[in-house]
């Protein structure tokens, strides 16, 4: 994914020496046909699994997020009023909020519970990454125009280089997916291929 920098957009961000993989909301609700949030394809799940495997093989930290709300979506604020499926699917536990087995967390991997789009908002993510001296976050998960985009924007605002893996993110339709990748590359992140992500995570450190 590229964009010309001639008009002042699309400058290059160089990945750092201390990456972490951030796995965003790969929950059953996005892959179960019974869910209103179900994606048209599960290809991103397989790609994310390969990125995670590369990170684990080279001792790169992997962190996960999932969405959960208290009874009646009490801690969801206006977000659950705008996206009513969130309260329906993620209030009070249940199968739809479970992380998919293809990307299930290892015993030593942190799972952050969030209520809003960005993985940084209202969580300990920024402090955790800072304590580990992480400088780059490799983003996989869903959805491209929602939680992935919001997390990438917050990452760069926290001084982290966001790398969005194009095959390992997905959205409800091609339009918002492609538009978001274009915009992320232009202004907030580096959009990279799975192959490039795996090669980067496999570097000697």
VOGU-3710 file (C-alpha; in Angstrom, 3 decimals, decimal comma):
1> xxxxxxxxxx> 0,000/0,000/0,000  1,540/3,306/-0,977  0,673/6,922/-1,472  2,602/9,759/-3,075  4,281/12,159/-0,685  4,371/14,904/-3,351  1,238/16,504/-1,871  2,511/16,314/1,703  1,018/12,910/2,555  2,432/9,396/2,653
11> xxxxxxxxxx> 5,802/9,956/4,313  7,626/6,859/5,516  7,711/5,620/9,114  10,635/3,338/9,900  9,894/0,320/12,122  11,840/0,267/15,359  13,925/-2,351/17,123  11,362/-3,357/19,780  8,057/-4,442/18,218  4,944/-5,981/19,687
21> xxxxxxxxxx> 2,001/-7,581/17,895  -1,417/-6,249/18,861  -4,289/-8,618/18,048  -7,475/-6,567/17,939  -10,871/-8,096/18,749  -10,629/-11,385/16,862  -13,769/-12,617/18,586  -16,362/-15,152/17,534  -18,888/-12,400/16,774  -16,934/-11,477/13,640
31> xxxxxxxxxx> -16,830/-15,019/12,252  -20,134/-16,616/13,276  -22,896/-16,355/10,632  -25,444/-15,947/13,440  -23,872/-12,631/14,422  -24,845/-9,280/12,874  -21,130/-8,385/12,892  -20,051/-11,441/10,891  -17,463/-10,617/8,229  -17,791/-11,831/4,630
41> xxxxxxxxxx> -14,502/-13,773/4,885  -12,333/-15,369/7,558  -9,109/-14,943/5,570  -7,799/-12,292/7,954  -7,951/-14,809/10,795  -5,564/-17,174/9,044  -3,181/-14,352/8,168  -3,238/-13,030/11,725  -2,421/-16,516/12,982  0,704/-16,629/10,825
51> xxxxxxxxxx> 1,838/-13,193/12,026  1,308/-14,235/15,646  3,249/-17,463/15,087  6,211/-15,513/13,686  6,161/-13,211/16,696  6,104/-16,097/19,152  8,882/-17,909/17,317  11,128/-14,864/17,785  10,047/-13,848/21,283  8,210/-10,723/20,164
61> xxxxxxxxxx> 5,452/-9,791/22,640  1,872/-10,505/21,584  -1,047/-8,673/23,212  -4,754/-9,251/22,600  -7,896/-7,182/23,000  -11,526/-8,135/23,304  -14,712/-6,183/23,966  -16,904/-6,778/27,024  -19,605/-4,764/28,776  -21,321/-4,950/32,102
71> xxxxxxxxxx> -25,032/-5,806/32,390  -27,121/-3,816/29,941  -24,019/-2,234/28,445  -23,754/0,008/31,509  -20,112/0,883/30,761  -20,604/1,286/27,001  -21,741/4,905/27,062  -22,921/6,377/23,787  -20,958/3,827/21,753  -23,421/1,010/22,465
81> xxxxxxxxxx> -26,301/3,332/21,659  -24,781/4,066/18,254  -23,747/0,465/17,506  -26,537/-1,483/19,176  -25,092/-4,885/18,215  -22,238/-4,308/20,676  -24,517/-4,415/23,713  -26,428/-7,361/22,279  -23,301/-9,443/21,705  -20,834/-8,418/24,391
91> xxxxxxxxxx> -22,829/-7,682/27,545  -22,581/-10,099/30,442  -20,273/-12,631/28,795  -21,278/-15,234/26,236  -19,767/-17,128/23,339  -19,720/-14,234/20,874  -17,104/-12,417/22,957  -14,682/-15,341/23,012  -11,396/-15,017/21,138  -11,110/-17,355/18,177
101> xxxxxxxxxx> -9,113/-20,560/18,750  -6,852/-19,867/15,747  -5,447/-16,847/17,591  -6,075/-17,818/21,196  -3,687/-16,168/23,678  -0,779/-18,080/25,128  -0,696/-18,339/28,920  1,830/-15,509/29,233  0,092/-13,119/26,807  -1,918/-10,170/28,070
111> xxxxxxxxxx> -5,599/-9,833/27,141  -6,933/-6,298/27,501  -10,681/-5,762/27,848  -11,970/-2,615/26,202  -15,308/-0,878/25,727  -14,510/1,518/22,887  -12,846/1,424/19,477  -9,226/2,174/20,319  -7,225/-0,408/22,238  -5,608/2,522/24,063
121> xxxxxxxxxx> -8,776/4,223/25,299  -9,564/3,381/28,922  -7,005/0,546/29,107  -3,475/0,045/30,426  -2,055/-0,569/26,938  0,066/2,586/26,667  1,628/2,070/30,093  2,289/-1,594/29,386  4,046/-0,873/26,089  6,043/1,963/27,601
131> xxxxxxxxxx> 7,239/-0,244/30,455  8,486/-2,807/27,931  10,127/-0,059/25,829  8,095/-1,071/22,775  8,510/1,347/19,850  6,482/-0,355/17,098  3,077/-2,076/17,076  2,121/-4,583/14,391  -1,658/-4,472/14,094  -3,861/-7,389/13,074
141> xxxxxxxxxx> -7,595/-7,826/13,663  -10,915/-6,147/13,042  -12,396/-3,996/11,861  -10,191/-1,983/9,521  -12,365/1,134/9,575  -13,196/0,851/13,273  -10,991/-0,554/16,004  -7,901/-1,085/13,831  -7,979/2,461/12,509  -8,714/3,977/15,938
151> xxxxxxxxxx> -5,863/1,998/17,512  -3,405/2,978/14,776  -4,270/6,657/15,194  -3,792/6,447/18,954  -0,548/4,506/18,512  1,090/7,237/16,463  -0,204/9,817/18,951  1,593/7,844/21,681  4,842/7,939/19,720  4,647/4,359/18,430
161> xxxxxxxxxx> 5,114/3,287/14,823  1,914/1,497/13,703  2,296/-1,242/11,083  -1,068/-2,449/9,742  -0,889/-5,884/8,101  -3,162/-5,634/5,076  -4,120/-9,332/4,790  -4,615/-9,682/8,551  -7,282/-6,985/8,927  -10,830/-6,994/7,583
171> xxxxxxxxxx> -14,093/-5,075/7,447  -17,769/-5,591/6,731  -17,371/-4,556/3,064  -14,536/-3,837/0,602  -15,303/-0,106/0,453  -14,562/0,874/4,058  -11,683/-1,627/4,202  -9,844/-0,234/1,189  -10,608/3,398/2,028  -9,290/2,922/5,546
181> xxxxxxxxxx> -6,073/1,262/4,380  -5,535/4,109/1,918  -6,093/6,734/4,605  -3,994/4,926/7,208  -1,056/4,742/4,791  -1,437/8,394/3,878  -1,607/9,807/7,394  -1,204/7,467/10,351  0,616/4,183/9,693  2,573/1,948/7,384
191> xxxxxxxxxx> 0,317/-0,577/5,660  2,438/-3,656/4,992  1,991/-7,153/3,595  1,893/-10,279/5,719  5,201/-11,372/4,179  6,863/-8,107/5,156  5,433/-8,324/8,674  6,716/-11,869/9,147  10,156/-10,891/7,842  10,304/-7,907/10,194
201> xxxxx> 9,241/-9,955/13,213  11,810/-12,617/12,312  14,780/-10,240/12,350  17,540/-10,884/14,847  17,337/-8,530/17,827
//
